[in-house]
Amino acid sequence: MRSARPAAPLSPGRRRCRLPTGKCKEEPRVAAAAAATMGRKSSKAKEKKQKRLEERAAMDAVCAKVDAANRLGDPLEAFPVFKKYDRNGLNVSIECKRVSGLEPATVDWAFDLTKTNMQTIYEVQLESKVRRKGLGKFLIQILQLMANSTQMKKVMLTVFKHNHGAYQFFREALQFEIDDSSPSMSGCCGEDCSYEILSRRTKFGDSQHSHTGGHCGGCCH
C-alpha cells in the first residue's frame, strides 16, 4: 500500500481545489484585480460614448441653426429699416432673393457684375457708379445683423492683397480680422497666396485661436 503524500502548505491568499480530472490547481488571487481592470475599461468606454453623443448633439444644434437660417424666405423681413439706403445721393432698395426666384435677365446681370468685380473685389459686389458712397459698409452691416439674428458665428470675406483700398476698408473701417483659415495664419502658403480671408465675429462666435502652422486644410483651393 502506497503511503499518502503530505500536502504542501498553501501560501496566504491561495487555496487548493480539486478539479474533476483529479488534478490540482492553485488559483491565484486575481479575480478582484481583473474586475477592477474591466471596470476601468467599461468606464472609459462609457466616457468616450458620452463624448461622442455630446459632440453629435453640438453638431446637430449647429446644423439646425444653419438650416433655420437657410429656410428664411426673406432674411430682411425682420429689419425693414435696412431695405432702403438713401444717402450721399443714392436712393437704393435692398432685397434678398433666391436665384430660383429671379428673372433670367437679373441672373445674367448678377453674373456679369461678379465677373467684372472679381478683378478687384470679392464677395460684396457693387457697380462702380455706387461705390464710395457708404453703400458697401451698409451692406456689410446688414450681413452682420443677419448673422447675429440667426446665431451664426462670424461674417467672412476674401480680399486680394493687391487691393489696398479694399483691404484697408475692411480692416480699419469695419474692424475685420485676419481669419484663422487665412493662408497667412494657417502657415500653408504664407506670402505666396494673393489673398487674405477676413472675418468679423458675432456675439455667438468664439475668440480667434492662434496657429503655429500645419497642413493646408483646404485654404489654398
N, CA, C and O of each residue as an XYZ file, in Angstrom:
884
protein
N       0.857     -1.178      0.000
C       0.000      0.000      0.000
C       0.894      1.230      0.000
O       1.835      1.346      0.785
N       0.561      2.162     -0.928
C       1.390      3.370     -1.050
C       1.022      4.354      0.038
O      -0.144      4.535      0.391
N       2.064      4.981      0.554
C       1.819      5.954      1.630
C       1.312      7.269      1.039
O       1.691      7.662     -0.064
N       0.460      7.928      1.792
C      -0.088      9.213      1.326
C       0.980     10.295      1.403
O       1.782     10.361      2.334
N       0.949     11.119      0.402
C       1.944     12.192      0.333
C       1.450     13.395      1.123
O       0.299     13.795      0.952
N       2.259     13.974      1.965
C       1.783     15.146      2.727
C       1.513     16.322      1.797
O       2.257     16.564      0.847
N       0.451     17.040      2.083
C       0.083     18.189      1.249
C       1.031     19.350      1.511
O       1.426     19.614      2.647
N       1.385     20.038      0.427
C       2.267     21.202      0.561
C       1.508     22.345      1.206
O       0.314     22.514      0.954
N       2.166     23.117      2.017
C       1.476     24.252      2.668
C       1.034     25.286      1.629
O       1.746     25.540      0.657
N      -0.130     25.872      1.839
C      -0.665     26.878      0.917
C      -0.158     28.256      1.311
O      -0.074     28.596      2.491
N       0.171     29.024      0.312
C       0.590     30.400      0.584
C      -0.629     31.230      0.917
O      -1.736     30.892      0.499
N      -0.451     32.316      1.665
C      -1.597     33.159      2.038
C      -2.327     33.652      0.796
O      -1.714     34.078     -0.183
N      -3.632     33.585      0.861
C      -4.435     34.075     -0.247
C      -4.634     33.068     -1.346
O      -5.249     33.398     -2.360
N      -4.144     31.851     -1.196
C      -4.317     30.836     -2.227
C      -5.059     29.654     -1.627
O      -4.982     29.397     -0.426
N      -5.760     28.957     -2.459
C      -6.445     27.758     -1.991
C      -6.277     26.661     -3.024
O      -6.130     26.918     -4.218
N      -6.303     25.441     -2.535
C      -6.141     24.299     -3.427
C      -7.527     23.734     -3.701
O      -8.322     23.528     -2.784
N      -7.800     23.490     -4.961
C      -9.117     22.988     -5.340
C      -8.962     21.670     -6.073
O      -7.970     21.440     -6.765
N      -9.929     20.829     -5.915
C      -9.951     19.530     -6.581
C     -10.745     19.670     -7.868
O     -11.938     19.975     -7.838
N     -10.087     19.449     -8.998
C     -10.752     19.523    -10.291
C     -11.364     18.180    -10.631
O     -10.938     17.157    -10.094
N     -12.355     18.160    -11.513
C     -12.996     16.890    -11.886
C     -12.022     15.874    -12.442
O     -12.255     14.673    -12.305
N     -10.940     16.310    -13.064
C      -9.984     15.380    -13.660
C      -9.086     14.734    -12.622
O      -8.319     13.821    -12.926
N      -9.188     15.211    -11.413
C      -8.347     14.656    -10.365
C      -7.077     15.430    -10.162
O      -6.316     15.151     -9.235
N      -6.826     16.433    -11.045
C      -5.620     17.227    -10.917
C      -5.878     18.394     -9.980
O      -7.018     18.812     -9.780
N      -4.834     18.894     -9.428
C      -4.951     20.027     -8.522
C      -4.411     21.280     -9.198
O      -3.501     21.215    -10.025
N      -4.975     22.396     -8.841
C      -4.558     23.659     -9.444
C      -4.605     24.758     -8.391
O      -5.552     24.853     -7.611
N      -3.584     25.567     -8.387
C      -3.583     26.703     -7.492
C      -4.275     27.875     -8.187
O      -3.940     28.200     -9.326
N      -5.222     28.502     -7.524
C      -5.991     29.620     -8.089
C      -5.472     30.918     -7.488
O      -5.740     31.184     -6.317
N      -4.734     31.742     -8.244
C      -4.190     32.990     -7.706
C      -5.298     33.976     -7.395
O      -6.409     33.897     -7.919
N      -4.958     34.891     -6.535
C      -5.943     35.881     -6.135
C      -5.909     37.037     -7.141
O      -5.313     38.081     -6.879
N      -6.556     36.837     -8.292
C      -6.543     37.850     -9.344
C      -7.944     38.291     -9.722
O      -8.107     39.205    -10.530
N      -8.953     37.658     -9.152
C     -10.323     37.972     -9.558
C     -10.656     39.434     -9.304
O     -11.254     40.093    -10.155
N     -10.274     39.944     -8.143
C     -10.594     41.331     -7.808
C      -9.880     42.300     -8.737
O     -10.463     43.291     -9.177
N      -8.597     42.009     -9.039
C      -7.836     42.883     -9.933
C      -8.432     42.887    -11.330
O      -8.526     43.937    -11.965
N      -8.841     41.699    -11.816
C      -9.447     41.605    -13.144
C     -10.747     42.385    -13.197
O     -11.035     43.063    -14.184
N     -11.529     42.286    -12.133
C     -12.796     43.011    -12.089
C     -12.559     44.518    -12.099
O     -13.299     45.261    -12.744
N     -11.524     44.972    -11.381
C     -11.219     46.403    -11.348
C     -10.784     46.905    -12.713
O     -11.176     47.991    -13.138
N      -9.955     46.093    -13.413
C      -9.498     46.469    -14.752
C     -10.662     46.569    -15.719
O     -10.761     47.518    -16.497
N     -11.547     45.574    -15.661
C     -12.718     45.595    -16.534
C     -13.606     46.789    -16.215
O     -14.211     47.384    -17.106
N     -13.676     47.132    -14.925
C     -14.473     48.286    -14.527
C     -13.931     49.577    -15.108
O     -14.693     50.433    -15.558
N     -12.572     49.722    -15.098
C     -11.955     50.923    -15.658
C     -12.184     51.003    -17.157
O     -12.483     52.074    -17.686
N     -12.042     49.861    -17.854
C     -12.268     49.845    -19.297
C     -13.711     50.201    -19.620
O     -13.981     50.961    -20.550
N     -14.625     49.651    -18.851
C     -16.038     49.939    -19.072
C     -16.335     51.414    -18.849
O     -17.120     52.017    -19.581
N     -15.696     51.996    -17.824
C     -15.902     53.411    -17.527
C     -15.365     54.292    -18.646
O     -16.010     55.265    -19.038
N     -14.170     53.952    -19.167
C     -13.593     54.724    -20.265
C     -14.451     54.622    -21.516
O     -14.632     55.610    -22.228
N     -14.980     53.437    -21.785
C     -15.842     53.255    -22.955
C     -17.100     54.102    -22.836
O     -17.561     54.686    -23.816
N     -17.650     54.165    -21.628
C     -18.844     54.984    -21.405
C     -18.530     56.464    -21.590
O     -19.328     57.214    -22.152
N     -17.343     56.878    -21.104
C     -16.954     58.280    -21.249
C     -16.785     58.649    -22.719
O     -17.217     59.718    -23.150
N     -16.149     57.751    -23.496
C     -15.963     58.013    -24.923
C     -17.303     58.079    -25.645
O     -17.512     58.935    -26.504
N     -18.198     57.179    -25.293
C     -19.520     57.176    -25.917
C     -20.274     58.449    -25.584
O     -20.924     59.038    -26.448
N     -20.186     58.875    -24.320
C     -20.861     60.100    -23.901
C     -20.293     61.313    -24.629
O     -21.033     62.216    -25.019
N     -18.961     61.326    -24.810
C     -18.325     62.432    -25.518
C     -18.781     62.477    -26.965
O     -19.047     63.551    -27.503
N     -18.875     61.289    -27.609
C     -19.352     61.242    -28.996
C     -20.783     61.751    -29.091
O     -21.129     62.479    -30.022
N     -21.611     61.366    -28.129
C     -23.002     61.815    -28.131
C     -23.091     63.332    -27.956
O     -23.910     63.989    -28.597
N     -22.241     63.883    -27.081
C     -22.246     65.331    -26.865
C     -21.769     66.070    -28.112
O     -22.328     67.105    -28.474
N     -20.728     65.537    -28.775
C     -20.231     66.170    -29.998
C     -21.282     66.117    -31.097
O     -21.467     67.082    -31.837
N     -21.967     64.984    -31.199
C     -23.013     64.848    -32.210
C     -24.160     65.803    -31.924
O     -24.714     66.406    -32.843
N     -24.517     65.942    -30.650
C     -25.598     66.862    -30.280
C     -25.215     68.307    -30.599
O     -26.042     69.087    -31.070
N     -23.939     68.657    -30.335
C     -23.478     70.013    -30.641
C     -23.511     70.274    -32.140
O     -23.920     71.348    -32.579
N     -23.076     69.284    -32.931
C     -23.105     69.433    -34.383
C     -24.533     69.524    -34.898
O     -24.820     70.314    -35.797
N     -25.424     68.725    -34.338
C     -26.838     68.785    -34.736
C     -27.424     70.160    -34.435
O     -28.221     70.686    -35.212
N     -27.027     70.738    -33.303
C     -27.529     72.066    -32.939
C     -27.042     73.124    -33.928
O     -27.797     74.017    -34.312
N     -25.768     73.015    -34.339
C     -25.224     73.956    -35.324
C     -25.948     73.811    -36.657
O     -26.341     74.803    -37.271
N     -26.122     72.562    -37.100
C     -26.808     72.314    -38.375
C     -28.243     72.821    -38.338
O     -28.756     73.324    -39.338
N     -28.884     72.690    -37.193
C     -30.262     73.164    -37.062
C     -30.331     74.680    -37.240
O     -31.261     75.190    -37.865
N     -29.345     75.403    -36.692
C     -29.316     76.857    -36.844
C     -29.083     77.251    -38.298
O     -29.712     78.180    -38.804
N     -28.169     76.537    -38.970
C     -27.895     76.834    -40.380
C     -29.125     76.541    -41.232
O     -29.479     77.327    -42.110
N     -29.774     75.410    -40.973
C     -30.989     75.061    -41.722
C     -32.082     76.098    -41.505
O     -32.779     76.483    -42.444
N     -32.229     76.547    -40.266
C     -33.249     77.556    -39.967
C     -32.958     78.862    -40.703
O     -33.873     79.514    -41.207
N     -31.681     79.240    -40.764
C     -31.303     80.460    -41.485
C     -31.556     80.310    -42.980
O     -32.024     81.244    -43.630
N     -31.245     79.130    -43.529
C     -31.451     78.891    -44.960
C     -32.924     78.843    -45.337
O     -33.280     79.102    -46.487
N     -33.780     78.514    -44.382
C     -35.214     78.424    -44.677
C     -35.907     79.782    -44.680
O     -37.064     79.890    -45.086
N     -35.207     80.811    -44.232
C     -35.822     82.137    -44.215
C     -36.136     82.583    -45.638
O     -35.254     82.623    -46.496
N     -37.386     82.913    -45.878
C     -37.755     83.384    -47.211
C     -37.148     84.734    -47.516
O     -36.669     84.964    -48.626
N     -37.161     85.631    -46.542
C     -36.589     86.969    -46.687
C     -35.859     87.321    -45.396
O     -36.499     87.715    -44.421
N     -34.540     87.189    -45.367
C     -33.784     87.488    -44.145
C     -33.948     88.928    -43.664
O     -33.689     89.223    -42.497
N     -34.375     89.822    -44.548
C     -34.535     91.222    -44.170
C     -35.937     91.553    -43.681
O     -36.215     92.698    -43.325
N     -36.813     90.571    -43.659
C     -38.197     90.827    -43.270
C     -38.289     91.414    -41.860
O     -39.141     92.261    -41.592
N     -37.431     90.972    -40.980
C     -37.452     91.464    -39.594
C     -36.741     92.805    -39.441
O     -36.769     93.398    -38.362
N     -36.102     93.293    -40.512
C     -35.340     94.547    -40.445
C     -35.741     95.465    -41.600
O     -34.912     95.773    -42.456
N     -36.981     95.898    -41.633
C     -37.457     96.702    -42.773
C     -36.696     98.004    -42.964
O     -36.605     98.509    -44.083
N     -36.146     98.557    -41.878
C     -35.430     99.818    -41.996
C     -34.185     99.674    -42.866
O     -33.697    100.659    -43.420
N     -33.668     98.448    -42.989
C     -32.467     98.216    -43.787
C     -32.779     97.909    -45.252
O     -31.870     97.605    -46.024
N     -34.026     97.984    -45.633
C     -34.389     97.717    -47.026
C     -34.252     98.951    -47.912
O     -34.452     98.879    -49.125
N     -33.918    100.061    -47.312
C     -33.723    101.300    -48.058
C     -32.383    101.924    -47.691
O     -31.971    101.919    -46.531
N     -31.716    102.462    -48.706
C     -30.489    103.218    -48.477
C     -30.635    104.538    -49.223
O     -30.625    104.567    -50.454
N     -30.768    105.617    -48.481
C     -30.975    106.940    -49.074
C     -29.961    107.911    -48.484
O     -30.272    108.685    -47.578
N     -28.732    107.855    -49.021
C     -27.650    108.700    -48.526
C     -26.712    109.056    -49.675
O     -26.649    108.363    -50.691
N     -26.000    110.136    -49.488
C     -24.932    110.524    -50.419
C     -25.383    110.505    -51.881
O     -24.627    110.107    -52.768
N     -26.606    110.935    -52.118
C     -27.104    110.999    -53.485
C     -27.617    109.686    -54.030
O     -27.979    109.615    -55.205
N     -27.661    108.644    -53.218
C     -28.174    107.341    -53.654
C     -29.531    107.082    -53.018
O     -29.758    107.414    -51.855
N     -30.423    106.489    -53.788
C     -31.718    106.035    -53.279
C     -31.898    104.597    -53.759
O     -32.350    104.353    -54.878
N     -31.536    103.653    -52.893
C     -31.438    102.248    -53.287
C     -32.400    101.396    -52.479
O     -32.537    101.571    -51.268
N     -33.067    100.469    -53.163
C     -33.881     99.449    -52.493
C     -33.065     98.173    -52.396
O     -32.430     97.764    -53.368
N     -33.077     97.542    -51.229
C     -32.272     96.341    -50.991
C     -33.200     95.154    -50.774
O     -34.090     95.197    -49.925
N     -32.983     94.087    -51.554
C     -33.820     92.893    -51.474
C     -32.952     91.651    -51.378
O     -31.837     91.623    -51.897
N     -33.459     90.636    -50.721
C     -32.823     89.314    -50.685
C     -33.689     88.358    -51.494
O     -34.865     88.157    -51.189
N     -33.099     87.776    -52.519
C     -33.839     86.875    -53.394
C     -33.052     85.585    -53.599
O     -31.822     85.592    -53.627
N     -33.778     84.485    -53.740
C     -33.146     83.231    -54.144
C     -32.983     83.230    -55.663
O     -33.776     83.830    -56.389
N     -31.947     82.549    -56.124
C     -31.684     82.511    -57.563
C     -32.880     81.955    -58.320
O     -33.205     82.419    -59.413
N     -33.532     80.959    -57.732
C     -34.677     80.335    -58.404
C     -35.843     81.305    -58.592
O     -36.723     81.063    -59.418
N     -35.854     82.399    -57.832
C     -36.941     83.358    -57.940
C     -36.602     84.579    -58.770
O     -37.395     85.519    -58.833
N     -35.434     84.586    -59.411
C     -35.003     85.731    -60.203
C     -35.322     85.545    -61.676
O     -35.375     84.425    -62.184
N     -35.533     86.659    -62.345
C     -35.697     86.639    -63.795
C     -34.349     86.323    -64.448
O     -33.305     86.700    -63.915
N     -34.358     85.640    -65.586
C     -33.090     85.311    -66.267
C     -32.210     86.529    -66.513
O     -30.987     86.446    -66.393
N     -32.821     87.660    -66.857
C     -32.034     88.868    -67.118
C     -31.311     89.331    -65.856
O     -30.178     89.807    -65.927
N     -31.963     89.192    -64.705
C     -31.342     89.586    -63.436
C     -30.187     88.657    -63.087
O     -29.154     89.103    -62.588
N     -30.364     87.368    -63.350
C     -29.287     86.402    -63.100
C     -28.082     86.722    -63.974
O     -26.945     86.705    -63.502
N     -28.329     87.012    -65.245
C     -27.229     87.358    -66.157
C     -26.509     88.613    -65.680
O     -25.281     88.686    -65.726
N     -27.274     89.596    -65.222
C     -26.664     90.835    -64.712
C     -25.788     90.542    -63.499
O     -24.688     91.082    -63.382
N     -26.269     89.691    -62.598
C     -25.511     89.360    -61.387
C     -24.207     88.650    -61.735
O     -23.166     88.930    -61.142
N     -24.266     87.728    -62.703
C     -23.047     87.023    -63.106
C     -22.059     87.978    -63.772
O     -20.856     87.896    -63.523
N     -22.555     88.879    -64.612
C     -21.666     89.843    -65.262
C     -21.017     90.766    -64.237
O     -19.834     91.091    -64.341
N     -21.805     91.187    -63.242
C     -21.276     92.052    -62.189
C     -20.196     91.334    -61.389
O     -19.154     91.910    -61.077
N     -20.454     90.074    -61.062
C     -19.470     89.283    -60.314
C     -18.198     89.087    -61.125
O     -17.092     89.211    -60.598
N     -18.359     88.783    -62.406
C     -17.194     88.565    -63.270
C     -16.335     89.820    -63.349
O     -15.107     89.747    -63.300
N     -16.989     90.969    -63.470
C     -16.254     92.234    -63.548
C     -15.543     92.544    -62.238
O     -14.375     92.932    -62.239
N     -16.234     92.375    -61.140
C     -15.675     92.745    -59.840
C     -14.644     91.768    -59.320
O     -13.863     92.114    -58.433
N     -14.620     90.561    -59.846
C     -13.633     89.583    -59.376
C     -12.212     90.060    -59.640
O     -11.267     89.556    -59.033
N     -12.052     91.031    -60.543
C     -10.723     91.546    -60.830
C     -10.205     92.440    -59.698
O      -8.998     92.624    -59.541
N     -11.143     92.993    -58.911
C     -10.714     93.940    -57.880
C     -11.305     93.676    -56.506
O     -10.691     94.039    -55.503
N     -12.472     93.059    -56.426
C     -13.137     92.877    -55.142
C     -13.831     91.528    -55.127
O     -14.137     90.975    -56.183
N     -14.075     91.008    -53.972
C     -14.649     89.660    -53.831
C     -15.719     89.676    -52.759
O     -15.596     90.395    -51.767
N     -16.769     88.892    -52.948
C     -17.874     88.711    -52.006
C     -18.952     89.786    -52.118
O     -20.093     89.467    -52.453
N     -18.623     91.055    -51.847
C     -19.620     92.124    -51.934
C     -19.471     92.791    -53.293
O     -18.422     93.352    -53.609
N     -20.523     92.726    -54.089
C     -20.446     93.212    -55.462
C     -21.240     94.505    -55.623
O     -22.445     94.537    -55.374
N     -20.558     95.567    -56.041
C     -21.200     96.860    -56.287
C     -20.791     97.372    -57.659
O     -19.646     97.201    -58.078
N     -21.716     97.992    -58.348
C     -21.360     98.668    -59.587
C     -20.516     99.893    -59.255
O     -20.672    100.507    -58.200
N     -19.624    100.232    -60.170
C     -18.679    101.317    -59.905
C     -19.376    102.644    -59.610
O     -18.852    103.452    -58.842
N     -20.535    102.881    -60.199
C     -21.212    104.171    -60.023
C     -21.798    104.363    -58.620
O     -22.147    105.484    -58.249
N     -21.909    103.292    -57.845
C     -22.473    103.432    -56.492
C     -21.428    103.173    -55.410
O     -21.772    103.032    -54.236
N     -20.165    103.110    -55.796
C     -19.113    102.899    -54.806
C     -18.714    104.215    -54.138
O     -18.982    105.303    -54.646
N     -18.065    104.075    -52.979
C     -17.567    105.210    -52.192
C     -18.690    106.154    -51.764
O     -18.504    107.367    -51.670
N     -19.846    105.573    -51.512
C     -20.983    106.345    -51.021
C     -21.574    105.735    -49.744
O     -22.668    106.103    -49.315
N     -20.836    104.803    -49.149
C     -21.292    104.195    -47.902
C     -22.183    102.983    -48.075
O     -22.570    102.353    -47.091
N     -22.519    102.641    -49.334
C     -23.429    101.523    -49.564
C     -22.784    100.187    -49.205
O     -23.442     99.320    -48.631
N     -21.506    100.011    -49.536
C     -20.821     98.762    -49.210
C     -20.777     98.517    -47.715
O     -21.033     97.405    -47.253
N     -20.450     99.558    -46.956
C     -20.432     99.444    -45.491
C     -21.818     99.119    -44.962
O     -21.958     98.329    -44.028
N     -22.832     99.717    -45.547
C     -24.212     99.465    -45.141
C     -24.589     98.005    -45.376
O     -25.236     97.386    -44.531
N     -24.184     97.451    -46.524
C     -24.493     96.049    -46.837
C     -23.777     95.097    -45.877
O     -24.350     94.096    -45.447
N     -22.530     95.411    -45.545
C     -21.797     94.579    -44.589
C     -22.471     94.620    -43.225
O     -22.550     93.600    -42.540
N     -22.952     95.780    -42.830
C     -23.659     95.890    -41.552
C     -24.935     95.050    -41.557
O     -25.307     94.465    -40.540
N     -25.597     94.997    -42.709
C     -26.783     94.143    -42.829
C     -26.402     92.681    -42.649
O     -27.092     91.934    -41.956
N     -25.298     92.273    -43.278
C     -24.840     90.884    -43.142
C     -24.519     90.559    -41.687
O     -24.848     89.474    -41.205
N     -23.884     91.486    -40.992
C     -23.564     91.262    -39.582
C     -24.834     91.170    -38.740
O     -24.916     90.358    -37.818
N     -25.807     91.990    -39.055
C     -27.079     91.955    -38.342
C     -27.784     90.625    -38.566
O     -28.303     90.026    -37.624
N     -27.803     90.161    -39.814
C     -28.438     88.884    -40.136
C     -27.699     87.730    -39.473
O     -28.323     86.783    -38.993
N     -26.363     87.807    -39.446
C     -25.569     86.741    -38.823
C     -25.866     86.642    -37.332
O     -25.975     85.539    -36.795
N     -25.999     87.772    -36.663
C     -26.327     87.763    -35.236
C     -27.736     87.246    -34.991
O     -27.965     86.479    -34.056
N     -28.677     87.662    -35.826
C     -30.072     87.267    -35.610
C     -30.295     85.783    -35.845
O     -31.222     85.200    -35.283
N     -29.450     85.160    -36.673
C     -29.576     83.720    -36.942
C     -28.556     82.897    -36.163
O     -28.417     81.695    -36.391
N     -27.839     83.550    -35.237
C     -26.875     82.897    -34.345
C     -25.705     82.265    -35.098
O     -25.188     81.225    -34.690
N     -25.293     82.894    -36.191
C     -24.078     82.477    -36.864
C     -22.874     82.989    -36.070
O     -23.007     83.900    -35.254
N     -21.717     82.409    -36.309
C     -20.546     82.754    -35.505
C     -19.732     83.910    -36.074
O     -19.082     84.633    -35.318
N     -19.755     84.097    -37.395
C     -18.968     85.186    -37.960
C     -19.369     85.450    -39.404
O     -19.994     84.618    -40.062
N     -18.993     86.629    -39.874
C     -19.133     87.008    -41.276
C     -17.738     86.935    -41.884
O     -16.784     87.478    -41.326
N     -17.620     86.266    -43.027
C     -16.316     86.074    -43.648
C     -16.309     86.647    -45.058
O     -17.340     86.705    -45.728
N     -15.134     87.066    -45.490
C     -14.963     87.544    -46.857
C     -13.511     87.353    -47.261
O     -12.642     87.105    -46.426
N     -13.270     87.471    -48.547
C     -11.924     87.329    -49.085
C     -11.527     88.625    -49.774
O     -12.321     89.197    -50.522
N     -10.324     89.087    -49.534
C      -9.840     90.305    -50.181
C      -8.449     90.035    -50.741
O      -7.619     89.392    -50.099
N      -8.211     90.537    -51.948
C      -6.906     90.357    -52.572
C      -5.890     91.321    -51.960
O      -6.216     92.465    -51.643
N      -4.676     90.851    -51.803
C      -3.649     91.655    -51.149
C      -3.302     92.910    -51.943
O      -2.972     93.945    -51.364
N      -3.379     92.815    -53.262
C      -3.010     93.975    -54.069
C      -4.084     95.064    -54.046
O      -3.835     96.196    -54.460
N      -5.276     94.717    -53.561
C      -6.359     95.700    -53.477
C      -6.261     96.431    -52.135
O      -7.018     96.151    -51.205
N      -5.328     97.360    -52.055
C      -5.027     98.020    -50.786
C      -6.221     98.801    -50.245
O      -6.430     98.856    -49.034
N      -7.009     99.407    -51.141
C      -8.163    100.176    -50.695
C      -9.193     99.310    -49.999
O      -9.697     99.668    -48.934
N      -9.508     98.160    -50.605
C     -10.492     97.248    -50.012
C      -9.963     96.651    -48.715
O     -10.702     96.511    -47.740
N      -8.671     96.297    -48.709
C      -8.076     95.709    -47.506
C      -8.146     96.699    -46.341
O      -8.521     96.332    -45.227
N      -7.786     97.941    -46.606
C      -7.826     98.963    -45.560
C      -9.261     99.220    -45.103
O      -9.511     99.435    -43.917
N     -10.202     99.196    -46.050
C     -11.610     99.430    -45.738
C     -12.139     98.378    -44.765
O     -12.768     98.714    -43.762
N     -11.883     97.104    -45.065
C     -12.400     96.032    -44.215
C     -11.666     95.951    -42.881
O     -12.284     95.701    -41.846
N     -10.358     96.160    -42.899
C      -9.574     96.011    -41.678
C      -9.752     97.196    -40.732
O      -9.851     97.002    -39.520
N      -9.792     98.406    -41.259
C      -9.818     99.591    -40.405
C     -11.230    100.139    -40.208
O     -11.648    100.397    -39.079
N     -11.959    100.315    -41.305
C     -13.296    100.906    -41.188
C     -14.307     99.938    -40.585
O     -15.173    100.340    -39.809
N     -14.193     98.656    -40.948
C     -15.183     97.672    -40.498
C     -14.660     96.729    -39.424
O     -15.396     95.866    -38.946
N     -13.395     96.887    -39.040
C     -12.815     96.111    -37.931
C     -12.833     94.604    -38.174
O     -13.059     93.827    -37.247
N     -12.595     94.190    -39.414
C     -12.454     92.767    -39.705
C     -11.047     92.322    -39.331
O     -10.101     93.107    -39.395
N     -10.913     91.056    -38.940
C      -9.617     90.487    -38.579
C      -9.219     89.415    -39.586
O     -10.066     88.849    -40.276
N      -7.926     89.147    -39.661
C      -7.468     88.037    -40.499
C      -7.945     86.744    -39.856
O      -7.653     86.482    -38.689
N      -8.674     85.944    -40.609
C      -9.281     84.737    -40.059
C      -8.247     83.637    -39.856
O      -7.213     83.611    -40.523
N      -8.537     82.734    -38.932
C      -7.641     81.597    -38.681
C      -7.414     80.760    -39.931
O      -6.353     80.156    -40.090
N      -8.407     80.719    -40.824
C      -8.305     79.890    -42.025
C      -7.547     80.574    -43.150
O      -7.316     79.961    -44.193
N      -7.154     81.830    -42.963
C      -6.417     82.547    -43.997
C      -5.028     81.935    -44.178
O      -4.416     81.501    -43.203
N      -4.524     81.895    -45.411
C      -3.211     81.274    -45.656
C      -2.093     81.828    -44.783
O      -1.222     81.074    -44.347
N      -2.103     83.126    -44.522
C      -1.030     83.716    -43.718
C      -1.083     83.267    -42.265
O      -0.078     83.347    -41.559
N      -2.239     82.797    -41.809
C      -2.388     82.325    -40.431
C      -2.164     80.823    -40.323
O      -1.588     80.345    -39.346
N      -2.617     80.082    -41.325
C      -2.518     78.623    -41.258
C      -1.112     78.130    -41.547
O      -0.759     77.009    -41.179
N      -0.299     78.965    -42.210
C       1.075     78.577    -42.491
C       1.236     77.691    -43.700
O       2.332     77.191    -43.951
N       0.164     77.478    -44.467
C       0.257     76.546    -45.588
C       0.824     77.202    -46.838
O       1.468     76.537    -47.649
N       0.592     78.495    -46.998
C       1.035     79.171    -48.219
C       1.878     80.403    -47.921
O       2.808     80.738    -48.655
N       1.530     81.064    -46.827
C       2.279     82.252    -46.447
C       2.138     83.372    -47.457
O       1.038     83.666    -47.926
N       3.257     83.992    -47.787
C       3.245     85.143    -48.684
C       2.989     84.759    -50.130
O       2.797     85.641    -50.967
N       2.980     83.476    -50.450
C       2.752     83.056    -51.829
C       1.302     83.222    -52.251
O       1.020     83.302    -53.446
N       0.375     83.276    -51.301
C      -1.041     83.435    -51.628
C      -1.336     84.906    -51.898
O      -0.772     85.797    -51.262
N      -2.228     85.138    -52.851
C      -2.524     86.506    -53.279
C      -3.686     87.124    -52.530
O      -4.108     88.232    -52.859
N      -4.214     86.436    -51.530
C      -5.408     86.932    -50.851
C      -5.340     86.659    -49.353
O      -4.518     85.876    -48.877
N      -6.223     87.325    -48.633
C      -6.426     87.065    -47.212
C      -7.906     86.785    -46.981
O      -8.768     87.369    -47.639
N      -8.192     85.891    -46.045
C      -9.564     85.646    -45.618
C      -9.779     86.445    -44.335
O      -9.091     86.234    -43.336
N     -10.732     87.355    -44.376
C     -11.032     88.199    -43.226
C     -12.361     87.789    -42.608
O     -13.220     87.222    -43.284
N     -12.523     88.071    -41.348
C     -13.782     87.731    -40.680
C     -14.036     88.700    -39.530
O     -13.118     89.305    -38.977
N     -15.299     88.820    -39.200
C     -15.699     89.572    -38.008
C     -16.696     88.719    -37.252
O     -17.725     88.324    -37.800
N     -16.398     88.438    -36.014
C     -17.206     87.514    -35.226
C     -18.443     88.195    -34.659
O     -18.441     89.384    -34.343
N     -19.489     87.404    -34.545
C     -20.709     87.874    -33.914
C     -20.615     87.625    -32.410
O     -19.590     87.149    -31.921
N     -21.666     87.940    -31.689
C     -21.669     87.684    -30.247
C     -21.721     86.194    -29.938
O     -21.520     85.789    -28.793
N     -21.992     85.372    -30.960
C     -22.026     83.922    -30.765
C     -20.698     83.263    -31.139
O     -20.524     82.062    -30.933
N     -19.770     84.031    -31.682
C     -18.511     83.460    -32.143
C     -17.509     83.300    -31.024
O     -17.519     84.048    -30.046
N     -16.635     82.306    -31.183
C     -15.555     82.096    -30.224
C     -14.410     83.030    -30.571
O     -14.365     83.599    -31.663
N     -13.492     83.182    -29.640
C     -12.317     84.007    -29.896
C     -11.403     83.296    -30.869
O     -11.431     82.071    -30.992
N     -10.585     84.086    -31.563
C      -9.651     83.531    -32.528
C      -8.626     82.666    -31.811
O      -8.247     82.940    -30.672
N      -8.191     81.630    -32.489
C      -7.150     80.754    -31.941
C      -5.887     80.944    -32.764
O      -5.938     80.988    -33.993
N      -4.768     81.054    -32.088
C      -3.508     81.214    -32.803
C      -3.076     79.898    -33.398
O      -3.345     78.830    -32.848
N      -2.396     79.985    -34.539
C      -1.909     78.799    -35.226
C      -0.390     78.820    -35.251
O       0.238     79.877    -35.320
N       0.163     77.664    -35.196
C       1.618     77.558    -35.280
C       2.038     76.864    -36.547
O       3.156     76.359    -36.648
N       1.143     76.836    -37.521
C       1.472     76.155    -38.760
C       0.725     74.865    -38.863
O      -0.167     74.585    -38.063
N       1.084     74.073    -39.851
C       0.417     72.795    -40.031
C       0.019     72.604    -41.466
O       0.408     73.374    -42.344
N      -0.771     71.558    -41.701
C      -1.145     71.250    -43.066
C      -2.145     72.272    -43.568
O      -2.695     73.059    -42.796
N      -2.368     72.248    -44.847
C      -3.124     73.297    -45.512
C      -4.557     73.360    -45.059
O      -5.038     74.452    -44.756
N      -5.261     72.269    -44.995
C      -6.646     72.287    -44.582
C      -7.578     72.856    -45.619
O      -8.715     73.206    -45.302
N      -7.115     72.959    -46.875
C      -8.001     73.363    -47.952
C      -8.046     74.850    -48.216
O      -8.832     75.295    -49.052
N      -7.218     75.644    -47.524
C      -7.325     77.092    -47.702
C      -6.782     77.540    -49.048
O      -7.091     78.646    -49.491
N      -5.993     76.725    -49.702
C      -5.394     77.133    -50.971
C      -6.300     76.852    -52.157
O      -5.995     77.254    -53.280
N      -7.412     76.164    -51.920
C      -8.247     75.739    -53.037
C      -9.360     76.730    -53.298
O     -10.164     76.530    -54.208
